[in-house]
Amino acid sequence: MTPPQVSRRVQAAFIGLAVILVVAGLMAIVFAPRPSAPVVSPADQYAPTHPLALPSPTPTTVAAANAQIRATVTGAKPLALPSTIPADWSAVVTNLSSSFFTVAYTSPDRSKEVGFAIVVPNPPPPGPHGSQVHPKFHGDANSLYQVDDASIAAGHRWLIWNEPGTWAEPNGLPGVPYFLVTDGLTDVEFWAIANSLK
């Protein structure tokens, strides 16, 4: 073998080795493990960096809750509240503003609950043993009363309707959108609450 032939073979080997090293280097860069991005849940995605410790609503008396609602909600006329909730029940008010409120009244033994709100609700349809009717409550032909399961005498039931009047929030519907929901009350008890609104 002559020296020029050796040098060509060596050069080819070095070129081949260089190509292999370059390709291997590129593959190492492309396929190298990277630190993974933290997995963020949808709830965490919108959480503040330094969340404030907001107190949970404190139960109060029915009279105090009703007075708080009447003093704050000035953008709904008429402002109706149930007048037959027993005085020994507790109440928790949330979502309170000039146009909205939600109040949950609970019996002392926690077996009965009445929820009442100004809200545009989107409740689920009834189950296989449920029912829906349009009772024309307070003159609203589109009012809707639902019993989730008619086989449970004191089961979950609700009523939605638009009370004739004015509301500060434009929603394309006439009047004030009310939502009444109960758990642990019979049909007769439910309608006693609904008919006590004033």
N, C-alpha and C positions, 0 to 999 in steps of 0.2 A: 504494500500500500504506500503510495507516494504521499508526501506531506500535504499537497493541495487537496487530495481526496480526503484526508483526515480532517482538515479544517472545514471542508464543506459538510461533512457528516456532523462534526461538532457544532457547527453553526446551525444546521437543521435541528439538531437535538436541543440546542439552547433556544432556538425560536419556538420549537414545539413546547418546551418546558415553560417558556415565557407566556405562550398563549394559554396553556393549562393554568398557570398561576393567575393570570389576569381574569380568566373565566371563573376560577375558584374564588378569587377575591370578590368579584362582582356578585357571585351567588351568595357568598357569606354576608355581603352587605344587604342584598335584597331579602334573604331569608333569615336574617339574624332575628332572634327573639327581641321584641320591643316591650317596654313597660306598657301594660294594658291601661286603657283609660278607665277611670272609675265607673262602675255601673251606677247609674242614677235612676232611681224610680221616678215615675211621673209626679208623685207627691213631693219628693225631694227637689225635683227640678225647679219648682216654683217657690220653694221654701226660702225665707230670708236667710242671709248668712248668719246673722245673729238674731235668732227668733226671740220675740218678746214673750215673756211668760204671761199669757192672758188668763185671768181667772175664769173658771167655769161659772156659769150663771148660778147664783145662789137662790134657793127656793125662798119664796116670800109668801105672805098671805094673799088670798084671793083679792081682798079689797085693795091692798097695796099695789098688786100687779095691775088691776084694772085702772087705778088712779094714774099709774105711770104711763100706761098706754094712752089714756084719754088726754094726758098732758102733752104727750109727744107727737101722736099721730094727728097732724092738723091738715094733711092733704087728702083725707078721705071723708066724704060726707054722703050718707050718714056713717058714723063710726059706731058699729054695733058690737056688743059684748053679751055673752050669755048671763042672764040674771039669776039663774037657779042653781049655780054651782054652790054646794054647801060651804059655809064659812070655815069649817075645820079642814078643808082640803088645802094643799099647798099649790103654789104656782111658780113657774119659771118662764120669764120673758126673754126672748131672743129676737134677733133680726129687727130691732126697733129703730125706726126712722120716722120721718114725717109722713111717709107714704106706705110703710109696711110694718107688720109686727107678726110675731108668732108667740103664742102662749100655750103652755101645757099645764093643765090642772090635774092634780093627782090626789086620789083618795088617801086617807091616813094609812090604810092597810096595803096601799099600792096595787089593789086589785082592779081599780078602775082609773081610766085616763081619758081626758077630753082635750083634744088639740084644736085650736082655733087660730086662724090667720087671715091676713090680707096677703094673698099671693096668687100667682097664676100657676095652678098646679098641673102636673102631668102624671096622675096616678096610674098604676097598672090596671089592666082589665081584671074582672073577677075570675075566680077559679071555676072548676067544673060544677061546683055546687053553689055558685054565686048568682047574684041577680043585679040588674040595673033597671032603673025606671027614671022617667022625666017627670018629677012631681009638680012642675011649674011653681017652684018655691019662690015666694015673694014676687010673683008675676013673671019670673024668668022662664020662658018656654024651653030654654036650653039647659036649665038646671039638671043636675044628674046626681042621683042617689044610688050608691052601690053597697051591697052586702057581699063581702068576700066569700063567705061560706054560710049559706042559709041553714045548714044543719047544726051550727053553733049558735045557741040562743043569744049569747052575749059576746059575739065575735066582733071582728074588725069591720067597721062600716064608715062611710063618709058621704058628704054632700058638698057639691060645688055649685056656685051660682054667682051671678052678677046682681048685686043689690042696686036698685035704681038710685041714682045720685051722681056725684062727680068725684073724680079721682085725679090726683096731680100727675100720675104716671100715664102717658099716652100708650094704650095697648090695642087700640082699634076696636074695643068692645065698649058697650055702654055700661056705665055704673062702676061699682067697686067689686073686684073679684074676691069673694070669700071662700074659705075652705074650712069645713068642720069635720073632724074625724074622732072616732071613739074606739076604745078597747075596753071590754068588760061591761058594756052597757047593752041592755036589750033594745029592741026596736022601739018599744014604748018610751024607754028612758032617753033614747037618742032624740026622738021627736019632741020630748018635753024640753030638752036642752035647746034644740033648734027653734022651737016656738017661743022660747023665752028671750030671744035676741032683741036687744033694744039699746 
